[in-house]
Amino acid sequence: LTVVDTPGFGDALDNKNCWQPIIEYVDMQYEHYLRDESGVNRRNIVDNRVHCCLYFISPSGHGLKPLDIEFMKTLHSKVNIIPVIAKADTLIPTKLAKFKKKVIASVTCHLCSLSNRPNF
C-alpha cells in the first residue's frame, strides 16, 4: 500500500488547473508500469500505480465546490474515487445524512457514473 498525500490542494487564490500535477503523477505511474511490463525482465516489477483516490470533502454544509467537481471529472476516468466527508464525526447524524445526500446528488448529477456503494 502506497499513500500519496497532496497537501495544499485547492488552497491557492487561482486554482485553475491545480489538479494537473496530480493527473500527471497518475499518468506517469501508469506509463512506468507499462514500460516495465513490456520489458524483458518482468520478475521484479514494482506496481506504484494509483488504483484509488480517497477524496476528502470539507463538511461545510454547501456540498461540493466547483473545484471538487472539476477535479473529479478529470480524475474519475483514470482511477476509482471514493468521496469521504472529512471530520464527519463532528456532525450530528441528521446533518451528516443531509450533507451526504447533497454530495451524492452532486456527484451523480455532474459525473453520472457512481459505482454501487454500500448504504451506511
N, C-alpha and C positions, 0 to 999 in steps of 0.2 A: 504494500500500500504506500503510495506516494501522495503526500498532500502538498498542494501548491497554493499559497496564500497570496492574495492581491491587495495588500493594504493601501488605503487611499483611493481605491477605485471610486470614481464619481465625485471626488472632493474638490476638483478644480473648478474655477469660475467658468471656464469654457470646456464643457465635456463632450464637444463634438469629436466623434470617433475615438473616445478614450478607451474603448474596448479593443481597438486594433492590436495593441501588443499582446493581449490575451489570445485573440484569434490567431495571430502569427505564431505564438507559442504552441497552441494546439496543432496547427498545421505542421509546424516544424517537427513535433514529436511523431506525427504520423509519417512524415517523409523519412525520418531517421529509421523508423521501424520497417518501412517498406524497403529502404535501401539495404538494411541488414538482412531482411527476409529474402531478398533477391540475390544475396551474395552466395559464395561457395560454402563458407563455413557458417552454418546456422546453429551450431551447438550452444553457443554462449550469448544468445540474443537477450538483451535487456529490454523489457517492454515498459517504456515510460509514456505510453500514450495516455491521453486523458479520456477516461471512459465515462465519467460522471462529473457534473458540476453541482455542488451544493450552493444554491444562490440564496443568500440571506437577505430578507426583506425587512426593512425598518417598520416596526409596528406603529406607524404614525397615525393610522386611522384613515388615511386618504387613499389607501390601496397602492397600486404600482405607480411609480413615477414614469414619465416618458423615457428616461434613461434606462430603467429596468426593462421596459417593453422593447426598446430598440436593441439592447444587448441580447435579450432572449431571442428575438427574431433572428439575429445574426448567428447566434451560437447553437440554436436548437437543431439545426441540420447537421451539426458536427458531433455533438455529444448529448447525452441524456442530461436534462436539467431537472433538479429537484428543488422546488422553491421551499425555503424554510423561513418561518416567521421568527425573526430574532427576538430574544427576550420574551417569548410567548408566555413564560411562567409568571410574568409580571402583570398580565392582563386577566381580568375576571373572565370566567367561562363564556358569558353571553357576548362580551366584546370580542373575545377571541374567535368565537363562531361567526360573528358578523364580519370581522376582518377577513377570516379565511374564505368566506363566501365571496367577498368582494375581490380577493386576489384570484380565486378560481374563475370567476366570471370574466375578469380582465384578461387572464391568460387564455381562456377559451375563446374569447372574442377576438383577440389580436393574433393568436398563433394557430388557432383552430386545430391543434393536434396535441391533446394531452393523452398520455398513456393511461391505462387503467390504474387507478390509485386506490389504496385502501381507505376506507372511511373511518378515521379516528375521531 
